[in-house]
Amino acid sequence: QVHRLRGQLASTMLYLCAAWLVLQASALPLCREQHSSGGAWRNCKAQIGGLAIQGSDAYQAQFKTTFQDYLTAKLGASYGLEFESIPLNFDENFEYVGGKRLDFIYSNPAAYACMMVEFSVTTLASMVNFRKGNALEKFAGVMFVRNDSDFYKVEDLRRARVEAVSISGLGAMQLQQAELLALGLDVMTDVKRLTFSNNQDIIVTDVESGYADVGFVRTDMIDRSVAAGTTKWEYFRVINEIPDTDFPFKRSTLFTPEWPLGALTHVPFEIIRAVLSALWELDRNSTDATLKDPAIAGKFATWVAPMNYLELLGILEGIGYYSPKERKCLRASDVYEAVQCPRGYVKQSKDKAFCSDDCKDGYVCLCQPCTKLQDPDLLLTVSSLATTWSRTVDAIAVAGLTKFESQCQRMMICMEAVVGQTVKWALLDQIGSESRKQINAPLLSSVEIRLRVDAPWQPMNSENSTLSNGLTTEQYTFVGRTALAGTHVVQIRINGAQADLSP
């Protein structure tokens, strides 16, 4: 009995020892926190965030082997480093880098170019993709429709329901947006509906099902769905296809470099060099399984020296996504801010810009983000109000003597009225205060009217109004009686100066 007890104690101690070792291994401090306290990047955990455009599970299945398993095995012995792969969505992409909640970032080239400028991220390497037996250092965007649809050319998109991944998506939004702008169509304002689904696999499915008329995805996305057995290429047709015998996939836009990996400013150069050296060793054609397997799992050929990503800032500036003045890009959640209305148009309020009808749960849909400005911007009218006359006045005769034009124009007869008649003057601002702010037009802080050249200026009262196109605006009114017979000049003064429509 004593011997059995000792055996049980020994087994228990061995179990506890093993459990302690596991806890110790998973409890490594974060390298950036250890380094901020004066410690070296040794025996600590480094975190690599990655933009998961097809969801967390798909991302980890593709890149966990490289960013977590391979790098931990490669640099664990020499530096005691453990790497963790963290999938991120579009907004987290910027939040984690901006908040220094990561050490390395793997992202789409457009978002990465923004982070290079905003957060001084250092590029380690660029991935060489591997698709259909081809090692590819670049990709492009595709605009596609169902093969049986009546959408054939770019101009047809004006009546289309378009689906993209996100305003932050390069191959599935921004490349197509820039291409269309160059061809005279603004996808943010000129299409019937613009939907963001946040998943490129879903875009293919939605076009096939008919929920969307036109889909934006990166080159090879449809081919991936075909390879997975979820669709067939014969179901689709490409809009604005660019002939290219040197590239293995159909495309509708210009090219961009493949995805990069970058290091945040707190990562020591020694570690940067160690990570990039490790990545450059990966090769799907290697006879060494430790170098071959991560590349096959990651669907890439290898990693190479950094490509040029700063050129993308010009494209991003052109579509209103990047502000060189602020040195900052929009975020995926900034859909409303991303709407740049063309000249002569103004952005609608959020409740009118976004639409909920036929917009699936989890999607973001824009239907009428911009509305055309009315011309002229200010409209003056005058109308008759009920007037209490003395018994000696023939009201029917008065009605026959009065005449009101549909609007008052500069140096034109506006009305013919009878002395003592009550009338209402109304100046309608066909732009509105909120719209004036958007287009940097002067606000109407003071509106006055003078009904005779020798009369005093009278303030007009402001009241809310809604135009026929749904735009919320203001109307300025003044009610009074005609006092003297004769021809009188009416003047309008705005912010202390004579209005263009006056006298």
Secondary structure as a PSIPRED ss2 file (coil, helix, strand):
# PSIPRED VFORMAT (PSIPRED V4.0)

   1 Q C   1.000  0.000  0.000
   2 V H   0.000  1.000  0.000
   3 H H   0.000  1.000  0.000
   4 R H   0.000  1.000  0.000
   5 L H   0.000  1.000  0.000
   6 R H   0.000  1.000  0.000
   7 G H   0.000  1.000  0.000
   8 Q H   0.000  1.000  0.000
   9 L H   0.000  1.000  0.000
  10 A H   0.000  1.000  0.000
  11 S H   0.000  1.000  0.000
  12 T H   0.000  1.000  0.000
  13 M H   0.000  1.000  0.000
  14 L H   0.000  1.000  0.000
  15 Y H   0.000  1.000  0.000
  16 L H   0.000  1.000  0.000
  17 C H   0.000  1.000  0.000
  18 A H   0.000  1.000  0.000
  19 A H   0.000  1.000  0.000
  20 W H   0.000  1.000  0.000
  21 L H   0.000  1.000  0.000
  22 V H   0.000  1.000  0.000
  23 L H   0.000  1.000  0.000
  24 Q H   0.000  1.000  0.000
  25 A H   0.000  1.000  0.000
  26 S H   0.000  1.000  0.000
  27 A C   1.000  0.000  0.000
  28 L C   1.000  0.000  0.000
  29 P C   1.000  0.000  0.000
  30 L E   0.000  0.000  1.000
  31 C H   0.000  1.000  0.000
  32 R H   0.000  1.000  0.000
  33 E H   0.000  1.000  0.000
  34 Q H   0.000  1.000  0.000
  35 H H   0.000  1.000  0.000
  36 S H   0.000  1.000  0.000
  37 S C   1.000  0.000  0.000
  38 G C   1.000  0.000  0.000
  39 G C   1.000  0.000  0.000
  40 A C   1.000  0.000  0.000
  41 W C   1.000  0.000  0.000
  42 R C   1.000  0.000  0.000
  43 N C   1.000  0.000  0.000
  44 C C   1.000  0.000  0.000
  45 K E   0.000  0.000  1.000
  46 A E   0.000  0.000  1.000
  47 Q E   0.000  0.000  1.000
  48 I E   0.000  0.000  1.000
  49 G E   0.000  0.000  1.000
  50 G E   0.000  0.000  1.000
  51 L E   0.000  0.000  1.000
  52 A C   1.000  0.000  0.000
  53 I C   1.000  0.000  0.000
  54 Q C   1.000  0.000  0.000
  55 G C   1.000  0.000  0.000
  56 S H   0.000  1.000  0.000
  57 D H   0.000  1.000  0.000
  58 A H   0.000  1.000  0.000
  59 Y H   0.000  1.000  0.000
  60 Q H   0.000  1.000  0.000
  61 A H   0.000  1.000  0.000
  62 Q H   0.000  1.000  0.000
  63 F H   0.000  1.000  0.000
  64 K H   0.000  1.000  0.000
  65 T H   0.000  1.000  0.000
  66 T H   0.000  1.000  0.000
  67 F H   0.000  1.000  0.000
  68 Q H   0.000  1.000  0.000
  69 D H   0.000  1.000  0.000
  70 Y H   0.000  1.000  0.000
  71 L H   0.000  1.000  0.000
  72 T H   0.000  1.000  0.000
  73 A H   0.000  1.000  0.000
  74 K H   0.000  1.000  0.000
  75 L H   0.000  1.000  0.000
  76 G H   0.000  1.000  0.000
  77 A H   0.000  1.000  0.000
  78 S H   0.000  1.000  0.000
  79 Y H   0.000  1.000  0.000
  80 G C   1.000  0.000  0.000
  81 L C   1.000  0.000  0.000
  82 E E   0.000  0.000  1.000
  83 F E   0.000  0.000  1.000
  84 E E   0.000  0.000  1.000
  85 S E   0.000  0.000  1.000
  86 I E   0.000  0.000  1.000
  87 P E   0.000  0.000  1.000
  88 L E   0.000  0.000  1.000
  89 N C   1.000  0.000  0.000
  90 F H   0.000  1.000  0.000
  91 D H   0.000  1.000  0.000
  92 E H   0.000  1.000  0.000
  93 N H   0.000  1.000  0.000
  94 F H   0.000  1.000  0.000
  95 E H   0.000  1.000  0.000
  96 Y H   0.000  1.000  0.000
  97 V H   0.000  1.000  0.000
  98 G H   0.000  1.000  0.000
  99 G C   1.000  0.000  0.000
 100 K C   1.000  0.000  0.000
 101 R C   1.000  0.000  0.000
 102 L C   1.000  0.000  0.000
 103 D C   1.000  0.000  0.000
 104 F E   0.000  0.000  1.000
 105 I E   0.000  0.000  1.000
 106 Y E   0.000  0.000  1.000
 107 S C   1.000  0.000  0.000
 108 N C   1.000  0.000  0.000
 109 P H   0.000  1.000  0.000
 110 A H   0.000  1.000  0.000
 111 A H   0.000  1.000  0.000
 112 Y H   0.000  1.000  0.000
 113 A H   0.000  1.000  0.000
 114 C H   0.000  1.000  0.000
 115 M H   0.000  1.000  0.000
 116 M H   0.000  1.000  0.000
 117 V H   0.000  1.000  0.000
 118 E H   0.000  1.000  0.000
 119 F H   0.000  1.000  0.000
 120 S C   1.000  0.000  0.000
 121 V C   1.000  0.000  0.000
 122 T E   0.000  0.000  1.000
 123 T E   0.000  0.000  1.000
 124 L E   0.000  0.000  1.000
 125 A E   0.000  0.000  1.000
 126 S E   0.000  0.000  1.000
 127 M E   0.000  0.000  1.000
 128 V E   0.000  0.000  1.000
 129 N E   0.000  0.000  1.000
 130 F E   0.000  0.000  1.000
 131 R E   0.000  0.000  1.000
 132 K C   1.000  0.000  0.000
 133 G C   1.000  0.000  0.000
 134 N E   0.000  0.000  1.000
 135 A E   0.000  0.000  1.000
 136 L E   0.000  0.000  1.000
 137 E C   1.000  0.000  0.000
 138 K E   0.000  0.000  1.000
 139 F E   0.000  0.000  1.000
 140 A C   1.000  0.000  0.000
 141 G E   0.000  0.000  1.000
 142 V E   0.000  0.000  1.000
 143 M E   0.000  0.000  1.000
 144 F E   0.000  0.000  1.000
 145 V E   0.000  0.000  1.000
 146 R E   0.000  0.000  1.000
 147 N C   1.000  0.000  0.000
 148 D C   1.000  0.000  0.000
 149 S C   1.000  0.000  0.000
 150 D C   1.000  0.000  0.000
 151 F C   1.000  0.000  0.000
 152 Y C   1.000  0.000  0.000
 153 K C   1.000  0.000  0.000
 154 V H   0.000  1.000  0.000
 155 E H   0.000  1.000  0.000
 156 D H   0.000  1.000  0.000
 157 L H   0.000  1.000  0.000
 158 R H   0.000  1.000  0.000
 159 R H   0.000  1.000  0.000
 160 A C   1.000  0.000  0.000
 161 R E   0.000  0.000  1.000
 162 V E   0.000  0.000  1.000
 163 E E   0.000  0.000  1.000
 164 A E   0.000  0.000  1.000
 165 V C   1.000  0.000  0.000
 166 S C   1.000  0.000  0.000
 167 I C   1.000  0.000  0.000
 168 S C   1.000  0.000  0.000
 169 G C   1.000  0.000  0.000
 170 L H   0.000  1.000  0.000
 171 G H   0.000  1.000  0.000
 172 A H   0.000  1.000  0.000
 173 M H   0.000  1.000  0.000
 174 Q H   0.000  1.000  0.000
 175 L H   0.000  1.000  0.000
 176 Q H   0.000  1.000  0.000
 177 Q H   0.000  1.000  0.000
 178 A H   0.000  1.000  0.000
 179 E H   0.000  1.000  0.000
 180 L H   0.000  1.000  0.000
 181 L H   0.000  1.000  0.000
 182 A H   0.000  1.000  0.000
 183 L C   1.000  0.000  0.000
 184 G C   1.000  0.000  0.000
 185 L C   1.000  0.000  0.000
 186 D C   1.000  0.000  0.000
 187 V C   1.000  0.000  0.000
 188 M C   1.000  0.000  0.000
 189 T C   1.000  0.000  0.000
 190 D C   1.000  0.000  0.000
 191 V C   1.000  0.000  0.000
 192 K C   1.000  0.000  0.000
 193 R E   0.000  0.000  1.000
 194 L E   0.000  0.000  1.000
 195 T E   0.000  0.000  1.000
 196 F E   0.000  0.000  1.000
 197 S C   1.000  0.000  0.000
 198 N C   1.000  0.000  0.000
 199 N C   1.000  0.000  0.000
 200 Q H   0.000  1.000  0.000
 201 D H   0.000  1.000  0.000
 202 I H   0.000  1.000  0.000
 203 I H   0.000  1.000  0.000
 204 V H   0.000  1.000  0.000
 205 T H   0.000  1.000  0.000
 206 D H   0.000  1.000  0.000
 207 V H   0.000  1.000  0.000
 208 E H   0.000  1.000  0.000
 209 S H   0.000  1.000  0.000
 210 G C   1.000  0.000  0.000
 211 Y C   1.000  0.000  0.000
 212 A C   1.000  0.000  0.000
 213 D C   1.000  0.000  0.000
 214 V E   0.000  0.000  1.000
 215 G E   0.000  0.000  1.000
 216 F E   0.000  0.000  1.000
 217 V E   0.000  0.000  1.000
 218 R E   0.000  0.000  1.000
 219 T C   1.000  0.000  0.000
 220 D C   1.000  0.000  0.000
 221 M H   0.000  1.000  0.000
 222 I H   0.000  1.000  0.000
 223 D H   0.000  1.000  0.000
 224 R H   0.000  1.000  0.000
 225 S H   0.000  1.000  0.000
 226 V H   0.000  1.000  0.000
 227 A H   0.000  1.000  0.000
 228 A C   1.000  0.000  0.000
 229 G C   1.000  0.000  0.000
 230 T C   1.000  0.000  0.000
 231 T C   1.000  0.000  0.000
 232 K C   1.000  0.000  0.000
 233 W H   0.000  1.000  0.000
 234 E H   0.000  1.000  0.000
 235 Y H   0.000  1.000  0.000
 236 F E   0.000  0.000  1.000
 237 R E   0.000  0.000  1.000
 238 V E   0.000  0.000  1.000
 239 I E   0.000  0.000  1.000
 240 N C   1.000  0.000  0.000
 241 E C   1.000  0.000  0.000
 242 I C   1.000  0.000  0.000
 243 P C   1.000  0.000  0.000
 244 D C   1.000  0.000  0.000
 245 T C   1.000  0.000  0.000
 246 D C   1.000  0.000  0.000
 247 F C   1.000  0.000  0.000
 248 P C   1.000  0.000  0.000
 249 F C   1.000  0.000  0.000
 250 K C   1.000  0.000  0.000
 251 R C   1.000  0.000  0.000
 252 S C   1.000  0.000  0.000
 253 T C   1.000  0.000  0.000
 254 L C   1.000  0.000  0.000
 255 F C   1.000  0.000  0.000
 256 T E   0.000  0.000  1.000
 257 P E   0.000  0.000  1.000
 258 E C   1.000  0.000  0.000
 259 W C   1.000  0.000  0.000
 260 P E   0.000  0.000  1.000
 261 L E   0.000  0.000  1.000
 262 G E   0.000  0.000  1.000
 263 A E   0.000  0.000  1.000
 264 L C   1.000  0.000  0.000
 265 T C   1.000  0.000  0.000
 266 H C   1.000  0.000  0.000
 267 V C   1.000  0.000  0.000
 268 P C   1.000  0.000  0.000
 269 F H   0.000  1.000  0.000
 270 E H   0.000  1.000  0.000
 271 I H   0.000  1.000  0.000
 272 I H   0.000  1.000  0.000
 273 R H   0.000  1.000  0.000
 274 A H   0.000  1.000  0.000
 275 V H   0.000  1.000  0.000
 276 L H   0.000  1.000  0.000
 277 S H   0.000  1.000  0.000
 278 A H   0.000  1.000  0.000
 279 L H   0.000  1.000  0.000
 280 W H   0.000  1.000  0.000
 281 E H   0.000  1.000  0.000
 282 L C   1.000  0.000  0.000
 283 D E   0.000  0.000  1.000
 284 R C   1.000  0.000  0.000
 285 N C   1.000  0.000  0.000
 286 S C   1.000  0.000  0.000
 287 T C   1.000  0.000  0.000
 288 D C   1.000  0.000  0.000
 289 A H   0.000  1.000  0.000
 290 T H   0.000  1.000  0.000
 291 L H   0.000  1.000  0.000
 292 K H   0.000  1.000  0.000
 293 D H   0.000  1.000  0.000
 294 P H   0.000  1.000  0.000
 295 A H   0.000  1.000  0.000
 296 I H   0.000  1.000  0.000
 297 A H   0.000  1.000  0.000
 298 G H   0.000  1.000  0.000
 299 K C   1.000  0.000  0.000
 300 F E   0.000  0.000  1.000
 301 A E   0.000  0.000  1.000
 302 T E   0.000  0.000  1.000
 303 W E   0.000  0.000  1.000
 304 V E   0.000  0.000  1.000
 305 A C   1.000  0.000  0.000
 306 P C   1.000  0.000  0.000
 307 M C   1.000  0.000  0.000
 308 N C   1.000  0.000  0.000
 309 Y C   1.000  0.000  0.000
 310 L C   1.000  0.000  0.000
 311 E C   1.000  0.000  0.000
 312 L H   0.000  1.000  0.000
 313 L H   0.000  1.000  0.000
 314 G H   0.000  1.000  0.000
 315 I H   0.000  1.000  0.000
 316 L H   0.000  1.000  0.000
 317 E H   0.000  1.000  0.000
 318 G H   0.000  1.000  0.000
 319 I C   1.000  0.000  0.000
 320 G C   1.000  0.000  0.000
 321 Y C   1.000  0.000  0.000
 322 Y E   0.000  0.000  1.000
 323 S E   0.000  0.000  1.000
 324 P C   1.000  0.000  0.000
 325 K C   1.000  0.000  0.000
 326 E C   1.000  0.000  0.000
 327 R C   1.000  0.000  0.000
 328 K E   0.000  0.000  1.000
 329 C E   0.000  0.000  1.000
 330 L C   1.000  0.000  0.000
 331 R C   1.000  0.000  0.000
 332 A C   1.000  0.000  0.000
 333 S C   1.000  0.000  0.000
 334 D C   1.000  0.000  0.000
 335 V H   0.000  1.000  0.000
 336 Y H   0.000  1.000  0.000
 337 E H   0.000  1.000  0.000
 338 A H   0.000  1.000  0.000
 339 V C   1.000  0.000  0.000
 340 Q C   1.000  0.000  0.000
 341 C C   1.000  0.000  0.000
 342 P C   1.000  0.000  0.000
 343 R C   1.000  0.000  0.000
 344 G C   1.000  0.000  0.000
 345 Y E   0.000  0.000  1.000
 346 V E   0.000  0.000  1.000
 347 K E   0.000  0.000  1.000
 348 Q C   1.000  0.000  0.000
 349 S C   1.000  0.000  0.000
 350 K H   0.000  1.000  0.000
 351 D H   0.000  1.000  0.000
 352 K H   0.000  1.000  0.000
 353 A H   0.000  1.000  0.000
 354 F E   0.000  0.000  1.000
 355 C C   1.000  0.000  0.000
 356 S C   1.000  0.000  0.000
 357 D C   1.000  0.000  0.000
 358 D C   1.000  0.000  0.000
 359 C C   1.000  0.000  0.000
 360 K C   1.000  0.000  0.000
 361 D C   1.000  0.000  0.000
 362 G C   1.000  0.000  0.000
 363 Y C   1.000  0.000  0.000
 364 V E   0.000  0.000  1.000
 365 C E   0.000  0.000  1.000
 366 L E   0.000  0.000  1.000
 367 C C   1.000  0.000  0.000
 368 Q C   1.000  0.000  0.000
 369 P C   1.000  0.000  0.000
 370 C E   0.000  0.000  1.000
 371 T E   0.000  0.000  1.000
 372 K E   0.000  0.000  1.000
 373 L C   1.000  0.000  0.000
 374 Q C   1.000  0.000  0.000
 375 D C   1.000  0.000  0.000
 376 P C   1.000  0.000  0.000
 377 D C   1.000  0.000  0.000
 378 L E   0.000  0.000  1.000
 379 L E   0.000  0.000  1.000
 380 L E   0.000  0.000  1.000
 381 T E   0.000  0.000  1.000
 382 V E   0.000  0.000  1.000
 383 S E   0.000  0.000  1.000
 384 S E   0.000  0.000  1.000
 385 L C   1.000  0.000  0.000
 386 A C   1.000  0.000  0.000
 387 T C   1.000  0.000  0.000
 388 T C   1.000  0.000  0.000
 389 W C   1.000  0.000  0.000
 390 S C   1.000  0.000  0.000
 391 R C   1.000  0.000  0.000
 392 T C   1.000  0.000  0.000
 393 V C   1.000  0.000  0.000
 394 D C   1.000  0.000  0.000
 395 A H   0.000  1.000  0.000
 396 I H   0.000  1.000  0.000
 397 A H   0.000  1.000  0.000
 398 V H   0.000  1.000  0.000
 399 A H   0.000  1.000  0.000
 400 G H   0.000  1.000  0.000
 401 L H   0.000  1.000  0.000
 402 T C   1.000  0.000  0.000
 403 K E   0.000  0.000  1.000
 404 F E   0.000  0.000  1.000
 405 E C   1.000  0.000  0.000
 406 S C   1.000  0.000  0.000
 407 Q C   1.000  0.000  0.000
 408 C E   0.000  0.000  1.000
 409 Q C   1.000  0.000  0.000
 410 R C   1.000  0.000  0.000
 411 M C   1.000  0.000  0.000
 412 M C   1.000  0.000  0.000
 413 I C   1.000  0.000  0.000
 414 C C   1.000  0.000  0.000
 415 M E   0.000  0.000  1.000
 416 E E   0.000  0.000  1.000
 417 A C   1.000  0.000  0.000
 418 V C   1.000  0.000  0.000
 419 V C   1.000  0.000  0.000
 420 G C   1.000  0.000  0.000
 421 Q C   1.000  0.000  0.000
 422 T E   0.000  0.000  1.000
 423 V E   0.000  0.000  1.000
 424 K E   0.000  0.000  1.000
 425 W E   0.000  0.000  1.000
 426 A E   0.000  0.000  1.000
 427 L E   0.000  0.000  1.000
 428 L E   0.000  0.000  1.000
 429 D E   0.000  0.000  1.000
 430 Q C   1.000  0.000  0.000
 431 I C   1.000  0.000  0.000
 432 G C   1.000  0.000  0.000
 433 S H   0.000  1.000  0.000
 434 E H   0.000  1.000  0.000
 435 S H   0.000  1.000  0.000
 436 R H   0.000  1.000  0.000
 437 K H   0.000  1.000  0.000
 438 Q H   0.000  1.000  0.000
 439 I C   1.000  0.000  0.000
 440 N C   1.000  0.000  0.000
 441 A C   1.000  0.000  0.000
 442 P C   1.000  0.000  0.000
 443 L C   1.000  0.000  0.000
 444 L C   1.000  0.000  0.000
 445 S C   1.000  0.000  0.000
 446 S C   1.000  0.000  0.000
 447 V E   0.000  0.000  1.000
 448 E E   0.000  0.000  1.000
 449 I E   0.000  0.000  1.000
 450 R E   0.000  0.000  1.000
 451 L C   1.000  0.000  0.000
 452 R C   1.000  0.000  0.000
 453 V C   1.000  0.000  0.000
 454 D C   1.000  0.000  0.000
 455 A C   1.000  0.000  0.000
 456 P C   1.000  0.000  0.000
 457 W C   1.000  0.000  0.000
 458 Q E   0.000  0.000  1.000
 459 P E   0.000  0.000  1.000
 460 M C   1.000  0.000  0.000
 461 N E   0.000  0.000  1.000
 462 S E   0.000  0.000  1.000
 463 E E   0.000  0.000  1.000
 464 N E   0.000  0.000  1.000
 465 S E   0.000  0.000  1.000
 466 T E   0.000  0.000  1.000
 467 L C   1.000  0.000  0.000
 468 S C   1.000  0.000  0.000
 469 N C   1.000  0.000  0.000
 470 G C   1.000  0.000  0.000
 471 L C   1.000  0.000  0.000
 472 T E   0.000  0.000  1.000
 473 T E   0.000  0.000  1.000
 474 E E   0.000  0.000  1.000
 475 Q E   0.000  0.000  1.000
 476 Y E   0.000  0.000  1.000
 477 T E   0.000  0.000  1.000
 478 F E   0.000  0.000  1.000
 479 V E   0.000  0.000  1.000
 480 G E   0.000  0.000  1.000
 481 R E   0.000  0.000  1.000
 482 T C   1.000  0.000  0.000
 483 A C   1.000  0.000  0.000
 484 L C   1.000  0.000  0.000
 485 A C   1.000  0.000  0.000
 486 G C   1.000  0.000  0.000
 487 T C   1.000  0.000  0.000
 488 H C   1.000  0.000  0.000
 489 V C   1.000  0.000  0.000
 490 V C   1.000  0.000  0.000
 491 Q E   0.000  0.000  1.000
 492 I E   0.000  0.000  1.000
 493 R E   0.000  0.000  1.000
 494 I E   0.000  0.000  1.000
 495 N C   1.000  0.000  0.000
 496 G C   1.000  0.000  0.000
 497 A E   0.000  0.000  1.000
 498 Q E   0.000  0.000  1.000
 499 A C   1.000  0.000  0.000
 500 D C   1.000  0.000  0.000
 501 L C   1.000  0.000  0.000
 502 S C   1.000  0.000  0.000
 503 P C   1.000  0.000  0.000
